[in-house]
Amino acid sequence: MSLPVIVIITIVAYFALLMAVSYFASRGSDNSTFFTGNRRAPWPVVAFAMIGAAISGVTFISVPGMVVSKGYAYLQMVLGFIVGYFVIAFVLVPLFYKRNLISIYGYLEERFGTNTYRAGAWFFFVSKMLGAAVRFFVVCAVLQLLVFSPLHVPFIFNVIVTIALIWLYTVQGGVKTLIWTDTLKSFCLIMSVILCIYFVATNLGFSFGEMTAAISDHHTSRMFFFDNPKEGTYFWKQFLAGVFMAIATNGLDQDMMQRNLACRDTGQSQKNMIVSGITQFFVIALFLLLGTLLVIFMDAKGIAMPEKSDEIFGMVATHPDVPVVVGVLFVLGLISAAYSAAGSALTSLTTSFTVDILGAHKSGDDAKLTRTRKSVHVAMSVIMGLVIIAFYYLSNQDAISAVYTLASYTYGPILGLFVYGMFWSKPVHDRFVPLVCVAAPALSWAIQYGLKSMWGYETSFELLIMNALITLLGLRLLSVTAPRPVKTDNTL
């Protein structure tokens, strides 16, 4: 049986299971189910689902390959993620539950005004659309290599088919469906990585002890980097960036918080955040261990390293010396990660655009809201497909770095807005806030370029912090001299 046929069978089987889960999860659903899951999701289920929600197709493909140039430096950032999850649990979660928000950006309207609210929503829209497209184009590229190119099917058709499948299983149930499909995804991802480690190690003739020793002695398994503050892998740059990246891309991201806010109350959501944050460290570590094992395999078989490190996992998984089951597991993990991540992005983009930008929930007409939501869902699918095609032809760096670089620029203003709103009570000139939000990324880019060209300083993911600080400074400059009354429950 040829590889394209095996891949197609795997995709069809997984999608059939996905649709079955989606069908049972979405029965009796309405707009409240789509937007908030009716706030009835059990926190242990959400916590397990969040493991998969935080892992996209980019993680599945790109993280194992990162070990070639960066070792296990990514775990330094993941340690920062854990601290960030605690901040989300005890600062942001109570804030959002207290206001019973459908979209978390509704807080910005209460605190600042309509212009700031729309600016935050638009920055989320750009952030999530670009980030989701980067994550999903990696998957489409691999499917193109394994399935569509051998069958002489163009890339555009590949994108149309995959986006259509994702739209199909998310159109009805929304966030409630995502929680249960993410649970399936988490199980498939974890089992895929563990079994891939087992089969590759067995192929190399390693026992468990020999495998552990080979990985720990390999030069790619270095985790901590304290020697050169100018490098992007320096510990404190990675750790601090991880803290703020987690807060921005999880706590201030409608996609991720939409799941967390589906729990019954603040306490259950906090348990979910802490458990999923700690568990994520061990799951990412599995991907990196697999990466080292893949490099060992390539060295043992005399396989040349590809130009892009993202291609390593796929090369080994489909190598003739590796059992076919590894290729099946690779495809299973990849599509489970990709479908869920893209599905959640479409749901959150639909929610934010419908609620924050169009304000359709204010009409009081539930039937009209449903029509608007479904139309927006289709539009988001089309836009995502177009952006994926653009990334496919323009990308030239490892995908995980691309995702976080984009996040550093686009989530920085959102982080700055929320920090100012929670810790300073003084109002600002609302109509000028969008200008600050646009200027902050531009100034951050200029500073990044200057540091690199003049002093050789490599700005890593701490670019997000710089971006947020510039936004904060701009908001302070916009503070009015005669403050209008501010409700005491709008600030912490």
C-alpha positions as CSV (number, residue, x, y, z in Angstrom):
1,M,0.0,0.0,0.0
2,S,1.5,3.4,-1.0
3,L,2.2,6.2,1.4
4,P,-0.4,8.6,0.0
5,V,-3.1,5.9,0.4
6,I,-2.1,5.2,4.0
7,V,-2.2,8.9,4.8
8,I,-5.6,9.4,3.2
9,I,-7.0,6.4,5.1
10,T,-5.6,7.8,8.4
11,I,-7.1,11.2,7.7
12,V,-10.5,9.8,6.8
13,A,-10.5,7.6,9.9
14,Y,-9.5,10.4,12.2
15,F,-12.0,12.8,10.7
16,A,-14.8,10.3,11.0
17,L,-14.0,10.0,14.7
18,L,-13.8,13.7,15.0
19,M,-17.2,14.2,13.4
20,A,-18.7,11.6,15.7
21,V,-17.3,13.5,18.8
22,S,-18.5,16.8,17.3
23,Y,-22.0,15.5,16.6
24,F,-22.5,14.2,20.2
25,A,-20.9,17.3,21.7
26,S,-23.0,19.8,19.7
27,R,-26.5,18.3,20.2
28,G,-28.9,20.9,21.4
29,S,-26.4,23.7,20.9
30,D,-27.3,27.4,20.6
31,N,-25.4,30.6,20.5
32,S,-24.5,30.4,24.2
33,T,-23.1,26.9,23.5
34,F,-21.0,28.2,20.6
35,F,-19.6,31.2,22.5
36,T,-19.2,29.9,26.2
37,G,-20.1,26.2,26.2
38,N,-23.0,27.2,28.6
39,R,-20.3,27.4,31.3
40,R,-20.8,23.8,32.2
41,A,-17.5,22.1,31.1
42,P,-15.9,19.9,33.9
43,W,-12.4,21.4,34.7
44,P,-10.5,18.1,34.5
45,V,-11.8,17.6,31.0
46,V,-10.8,21.2,30.1
47,A,-7.4,20.8,31.7
48,F,-6.7,17.7,29.6
49,A,-8.1,19.4,26.5
50,M,-5.8,22.4,27.1
51,I,-2.7,20.2,26.7
52,G,-3.7,19.6,23.1
53,A,-5.0,23.2,22.6
54,A,-1.6,24.6,23.4
55,I,0.1,22.2,20.9
56,S,-0.4,22.9,17.2
57,G,0.8,21.2,14.1
58,V,3.8,23.7,14.3
59,T,4.7,22.2,17.7
60,F,4.4,18.7,16.4
61,I,6.7,19.4,13.4
62,S,8.9,22.3,14.4
63,V,9.8,21.6,18.1
64,P,11.6,18.2,17.4
65,G,13.7,20.0,14.7
66,M,14.6,22.9,17.0
67,V,17.1,20.7,18.8
68,V,19.5,21.0,15.9
69,S,20.3,24.7,16.4
70,K,18.9,25.5,19.8
71,G,19.0,22.3,21.9
72,Y,16.4,22.3,24.6
73,A,16.4,26.0,25.0
74,Y,12.7,26.1,24.4
75,L,12.1,24.5,27.8
76,Q,13.5,27.7,29.4
77,M,10.6,29.5,27.9
78,V,8.2,26.8,28.9
79,L,9.3,27.2,32.5
80,G,8.2,30.8,32.1
81,F,4.9,29.6,30.7
82,I,4.2,27.9,34.0
83,V,4.7,31.2,35.9
84,G,2.5,33.0,33.4
85,Y,-0.3,30.4,33.8
86,F,-0.3,31.1,37.6
87,V,-0.7,34.9,36.8
88,I,-3.6,34.1,34.4
89,A,-5.3,31.9,37.0
90,F,-5.1,34.4,39.9
91,V,-5.3,37.7,38.1
92,L,-7.1,37.4,34.8
93,V,-9.5,34.6,35.4
94,P,-11.3,36.3,38.4
95,L,-11.4,39.5,36.4
96,F,-13.2,37.9,33.4
97,Y,-15.6,35.8,35.4
98,K,-16.6,38.7,37.5
99,R,-17.8,40.5,34.4
100,N,-19.4,37.4,32.8
101,L,-17.8,38.3,29.5
102,I,-18.5,36.5,26.2
103,S,-15.4,38.0,24.7
104,I,-12.5,39.0,27.0
105,Y,-12.0,42.2,25.0
106,G,-15.2,43.5,26.4
107,Y,-13.1,44.5,29.4
108,L,-11.4,47.1,27.3
109,E,-14.7,48.8,26.4
110,E,-15.6,49.0,30.1
111,R,-12.2,50.4,31.1
112,F,-11.3,52.7,28.2
113,G,-14.0,53.1,25.6
114,T,-15.1,52.0,22.2
115,N,-11.9,52.9,20.2
116,T,-9.6,51.0,22.6
117,Y,-12.0,48.0,22.6
118,R,-12.1,47.9,18.8
119,A,-8.3,48.3,18.7
120,G,-7.8,45.3,21.0
121,A,-10.2,43.2,19.0
122,W,-8.6,44.1,15.7
123,F,-5.1,43.3,17.0
124,F,-6.4,39.9,18.2
125,F,-7.9,39.3,14.8
126,V,-4.6,40.0,13.1
127,S,-2.7,38.0,15.7
128,K,-4.8,35.0,15.6
129,M,-5.3,34.9,11.9
130,L,-1.6,35.2,11.1
131,G,-0.6,32.8,13.9
132,A,-3.2,30.2,13.0
133,A,-2.2,30.5,9.3
134,V,1.5,29.9,10.2
135,R,0.6,26.9,12.2
136,F,-1.7,25.4,9.6
137,F,0.4,26.1,6.5
138,V,3.1,23.8,8.0
139,V,0.6,21.0,8.1
140,C,-0.7,21.7,4.6
141,A,2.9,21.7,3.3
142,V,3.5,18.3,4.8
143,L,0.3,16.8,3.5
144,Q,1.2,18.3,0.1
145,L,4.5,16.5,0.2
146,L,3.1,13.1,1.4
147,V,-0.3,13.0,-0.4
148,F,-1.2,15.7,-2.8
149,S,2.0,16.1,-4.8
150,P,2.3,12.4,-5.6
151,L,-1.3,12.5,-6.8
152,H,-0.5,15.7,-8.8
153,V,-3.0,17.8,-6.9
154,P,-2.2,21.5,-6.5
155,F,-1.6,23.1,-3.1
156,I,-4.6,25.4,-3.4
157,F,-6.9,22.3,-3.6
158,N,-5.1,20.9,-0.5
159,V,-5.9,24.1,1.5
160,I,-9.6,24.2,0.3
161,V,-10.2,20.6,1.3
162,T,-8.6,20.9,4.8
163,I,-10.2,24.3,5.6
164,A,-13.6,22.9,4.5
165,L,-13.2,19.9,6.8
166,I,-12.4,22.1,9.8
167,W,-15.3,24.4,9.1
168,L,-17.6,21.4,8.9
169,Y,-16.9,20.1,12.4
170,T,-16.9,23.5,14.2
171,V,-19.8,25.3,12.5
172,Q,-22.4,24.1,15.0
173,G,-21.1,23.4,18.5
174,G,-18.3,26.0,18.8
175,V,-16.3,26.0,22.1
176,K,-18.2,23.1,23.6
177,T,-17.3,20.9,20.6
178,L,-13.7,22.2,20.8
179,I,-13.2,21.1,24.4
180,W,-14.2,17.5,23.6
181,T,-12.3,17.3,20.3
182,D,-9.3,18.8,22.0
183,T,-9.6,15.9,24.5
184,L,-9.3,13.5,21.6
185,K,-6.5,15.5,20.2
186,S,-4.5,15.5,23.5
187,F,-4.8,11.7,23.7
188,C,-3.7,11.2,20.0
189,L,-0.8,13.7,20.3
190,I,0.7,12.2,23.5
191,M,0.3,8.6,22.3
192,S,1.8,9.5,18.9
193,V,4.9,11.0,20.4
194,I,5.4,8.3,22.9
195,L,5.0,5.5,20.4
196,C,7.2,7.3,17.8
197,I,10.0,7.5,20.5
198,Y,9.5,3.8,21.2
199,F,9.6,2.6,17.5
200,V,12.6,4.8,16.6
201,A,14.6,3.7,19.7
202,T,13.7,0.1,18.9
203,N,14.9,0.5,15.3
204,L,18.2,1.8,16.7
205,G,18.5,-1.2,19.0
206,F,18.3,0.8,22.1
207,S,16.9,-0.4,25.4
208,F,15.2,2.2,27.6
209,G,18.4,2.8,29.6
210,E,20.6,3.0,26.4
211,M,18.1,5.4,24.9
212,T,18.1,7.6,28.0
213,A,21.9,7.6,28.1
214,A,22.3,8.4,24.3
215,I,19.9,11.3,24.6
216,S,21.4,12.8,27.7
217,D,25.0,12.5,26.3
218,H,24.0,14.1,22.9
219,H,25.0,17.7,22.2
220,T,21.5,18.6,21.3
221,S,20.1,17.9,24.8
222,R,21.5,21.1,26.4
223,M,18.7,22.9,28.2
224,F,20.1,25.9,30.1
225,F,22.0,28.7,28.4
226,F,23.5,31.2,30.9
227,D,26.8,32.1,29.1
228,N,25.9,34.8,26.5
229,P,23.2,37.4,27.2
230,K,23.4,38.6,23.6
231,E,22.1,35.3,22.2
232,G,18.5,34.6,21.7
233,T,18.8,31.4,23.8
234,Y,20.0,33.1,26.9
235,F,18.1,31.8,29.9
236,W,16.6,34.9,31.4
237,K,15.6,36.3,28.0
238,Q,13.8,33.0,27.3
239,F,12.3,32.6,30.8
240,L,10.9,36.2,31.1
241,A,9.7,36.1,27.6
242,G,7.9,32.9,28.4
243,V,6.1,34.5,31.4
244,F,4.8,37.3,29.3
245,M,4.2,35.2,26.2
246,A,2.0,32.9,28.2
247,I,0.0,35.8,29.6
248,A,-0.4,37.4,26.2
249,T,-1.1,34.4,24.0
250,N,-3.2,32.4,26.6
251,G,-4.6,34.8,29.1
252,L,-5.3,37.7,26.7
253,D,-6.2,35.4,23.7
254,Q,-9.9,34.9,23.1
255,D,-9.1,31.5,21.5
256,M,-7.5,30.0,24.7
257,M,-9.6,31.8,27.2
258,Q,-12.8,30.8,25.5
259,R,-12.2,27.3,26.7
260,N,-11.1,28.3,30.2
261,L,-14.2,30.4,30.6
262,A,-16.4,27.4,29.8
263,C,-15.7,26.1,33.3
264,R,-18.5,26.5,35.9
265,D,-16.8,29.1,38.0
266,T,-13.5,30.9,38.9
267,G,-12.2,28.2,41.1
268,Q,-12.6,25.4,38.6
269,S,-11.1,27.5,35.8
270,Q,-8.0,28.2,38.1
271,K,-7.5,24.5,38.7
272,N,-7.7,23.9,35.0
273,M,-5.1,26.6,34.2
274,I,-2.5,25.4,36.8
275,V,-2.8,21.7,35.9
276,S,-2.6,22.3,32.2
277,G,0.3,24.8,32.5
278,I,2.5,22.3,34.5
279,T,1.6,19.4,32.3
280,Q,2.6,21.3,29.2
281,F,6.2,21.3,30.3
282,F,6.4,17.5,30.3
283,V,4.6,17.2,27.0
284,I,7.0,19.7,25.3
285,A,9.9,17.8,26.8
286,L,8.7,14.6,25.1
287,F,8.8,16.4,21.7
288,L,12.4,17.6,22.4
289,L,13.5,14.1,23.5
290,L,12.0,12.8,20.3
291,G,14.0,15.5,18.4
292,T,17.3,14.3,19.8
293,L,16.4,10.7,19.0
294,L,15.6,11.7,15.4
295,V,19.0,13.4,15.0
296,I,20.7,10.2,16.4
297,F,18.8,8.1,13.9
298,M,19.8,10.4,11.0
299,D,23.4,10.2,12.0
300,A,23.3,6.5,12.3
301,K,21.7,6.0,8.9
302,G,23.9,8.6,7.2
303,I,20.9,10.8,6.3
304,A,21.9,14.4,5.5
305,M,20.2,17.2,7.5
306,P,17.5,19.0,5.5
307,E,17.7,22.7,4.8
308,K,14.7,23.4,7.1
309,S,14.7,21.7,10.5
310,D,10.9,21.4,10.3
311,E,11.4,18.6,7.8
312,I,13.4,16.3,10.1
313,F,10.4,14.5,11.8
314,G,8.7,13.9,8.5
315,M,11.9,12.6,6.8
316,V,12.5,10.0,9.5
317,A,8.8,9.0,9.9
318,T,8.6,8.2,6.2
319,H,12.1,6.6,5.9
320,P,12.2,3.1,4.4
321,D,14.1,1.7,7.5
322,V,11.4,2.9,9.8
323,P,8.2,0.8,10.4
324,V,5.2,2.1,8.5
325,V,3.4,2.5,11.8
326,V,5.7,5.5,12.6
327,G,4.5,7.2,9.5
328,V,0.9,6.6,10.4
329,L,1.5,7.9,13.9
330,F,3.2,11.0,12.5
331,V,0.3,11.7,10.3
332,L,-2.2,11.0,13.1
333,G,-0.4,13.4,15.5
334,L,0.0,16.0,12.8
335,I,-3.7,16.1,11.7
336,S,-5.0,15.9,15.2
337,A,-2.9,18.9,16.2
338,A,-3.7,20.8,13.0
339,Y,-7.4,20.3,12.8
340,S,-8.0,21.2,16.4
341,A,-5.8,24.3,16.4
342,A,-7.3,25.6,13.2
343,G,-10.8,24.8,14.4
344,S,-10.3,26.6,17.7
345,A,-8.8,29.6,15.8
346,L,-11.9,29.8,13.5
347,T,-14.2,29.6,16.5
348,S,-12.4,32.3,18.5
349,L,-12.1,34.6,15.4
350,T,-15.8,34.1,14.7
351,T,-16.7,34.9,18.3
352,S,-14.5,38.0,18.5
353,F,-15.5,39.4,15.1
354,T,-19.2,38.8,15.7
355,V,-19.2,40.2,19.2
356,D,-16.4,42.7,19.4
357,I,-16.2,44.2,15.9
358,L,-19.8,43.8,14.6
359,G,-21.6,43.9,18.0
360,A,-24.2,41.5,16.7
361,H,-24.9,40.1,20.2
362,K,-26.4,43.5,21.2
363,S,-29.4,43.2,18.7
364,G,-31.4,41.0,21.0
365,D,-32.4,38.9,18.0
366,D,-31.1,35.4,18.5
367,A,-32.0,34.2,15.0
368,K,-30.2,37.2,13.5
369,L,-27.2,36.5,15.7
370,T,-27.1,32.9,14.5
371,R,-27.2,34.0,10.8
372,T,-24.4,36.6,11.4
373,R,-22.3,34.1,13.3
374,K,-22.5,31.5,10.5
375,S,-21.7,34.1,7.8
376,V,-18.7,35.3,9.8
377,H,-17.6,31.7,10.3
378,V,-17.5,31.2,6.5
379,A,-15.6,34.5,5.9
380,M,-13.0,33.6,8.5
381,S,-12.5,30.2,6.8
382,V,-11.9,31.9,3.4
383,I,-9.5,34.5,4.8
384,M,-7.5,31.8,6.7
385,G,-7.2,29.8,3.5
386,L,-5.8,32.8,1.6
387,V,-3.3,33.6,4.3
388,I,-2.1,30.0,4.5
389,I,-1.4,30.1,0.7
390,A,0.6,33.3,1.2
391,F,2.7,31.9,4.0
392,Y,3.4,28.7,2.0
393,Y,5.2,30.7,-0.6
394,L,6.8,33.4,1.6
395,S,8.1,31.4,4.7
396,N,11.8,31.1,5.2
397,Q,12.3,30.3,8.9
398,D,11.4,27.6,11.3
399,A,7.7,27.8,12.0
400,I,7.7,27.9,15.8
401,S,10.0,31.0,15.6
402,A,7.7,32.6,13.1
403,V,4.7,32.1,15.3
404,Y,6.3,33.7,18.4
405,T,7.9,36.5,16.4
406,L,4.4,37.4,15.0
407,A,3.0,37.1,18.5
408,S,5.7,39.5,19.9
409,Y,4.5,42.2,17.5
410,T,0.8,41.7,17.6
411,Y,0.1,40.7,21.2
412,G,2.4,43.4,22.7
413,P,-0.2,46.2,22.4
414,I,-2.9,43.9,23.8
415,L,-0.7,43.0,26.8
416,G,0.0,46.7,27.4
417,L,-3.7,47.7,27.3
418,F,-4.7,45.1,29.9
419,V,-1.8,45.9,32.2
420,Y,-2.6,49.6,32.1
421,G,-6.3,48.9,32.6
422,M,-5.8,46.7,35.6
423,F,-3.0,48.7,37.5
424,W,-3.7,52.3,36.6
425,S,-7.0,54.0,37.3
426,K,-6.3,57.1,35.3
427,P,-8.3,57.3,32.0
428,V,-6.7,58.0,28.6
429,H,-7.8,59.8,25.4
430,D,-9.6,56.8,23.9
431,R,-9.6,58.1,20.3
432,F,-5.8,58.1,20.2
433,V,-5.2,54.6,21.7
434,P,-5.3,52.9,18.2
435,L,-2.4,55.1,17.1
436,V,-0.4,54.0,20.1
437,C,-1.2,50.4,19.4
438,V,0.1,50.7,15.8
439,A,3.1,52.8,16.8
440,A,4.4,50.3,19.4
441,P,5.2,47.4,17.0
442,A,6.8,49.9,14.5
443,L,9.0,51.3,17.2
444,S,9.8,47.8,18.6
445,W,11.0,46.8,15.1
446,A,13.2,49.9,14.8
447,I,14.8,49.3,18.3
448,Q,15.3,45.6,17.4
449,Y,17.0,46.5,14.2
450,G,19.2,49.1,15.9
451,L,20.3,46.8,18.7
452,K,21.3,44.1,16.1
453,S,23.1,46.4,13.7
454,M,25.0,48.6,16.3
455,W,25.8,46.2,19.1
456,G,25.1,42.7,17.7
457,Y,22.4,42.1,20.3
458,E,20.0,39.5,19.2
459,T,16.5,40.3,20.3
460,S,14.5,37.2,21.0
461,F,11.0,36.7,22.3
462,E,11.6,39.5,24.8
463,L,10.4,41.7,21.9
464,L,6.9,41.1,23.3
465,I,7.9,42.8,26.6
466,M,9.5,45.8,24.7
467,N,6.3,46.1,22.6
468,A,4.1,46.1,25.7
469,L,6.3,48.6,27.6
470,I,6.1,51.1,24.6
471,T,2.3,50.7,24.6
472,L,2.2,51.4,28.3
473,L,4.4,54.5,27.9
474,G,2.1,55.7,25.1
475,L,-1.0,55.2,27.3
476,R,0.6,57.1,30.1
477,L,1.3,60.0,27.8
478,L,-2.4,59.9,26.7
479,S,-3.6,60.2,30.3
480,V,-5.9,63.1,30.7
481,T,-5.4,65.7,33.4
482,A,-9.0,65.8,34.6
483,P,-10.0,62.2,35.1
484,R,-13.6,61.2,34.5
485,P,-15.3,59.0,37.1
486,V,-14.0,55.4,36.8
487,K,-16.0,52.5,38.3
488,T,-14.1,51.0,41.1
489,D,-14.8,47.4,39.9
490,N,-13.1,48.0,36.6
491,T,-9.5,47.9,38.0
492,L,-7.6,45.6,40.2
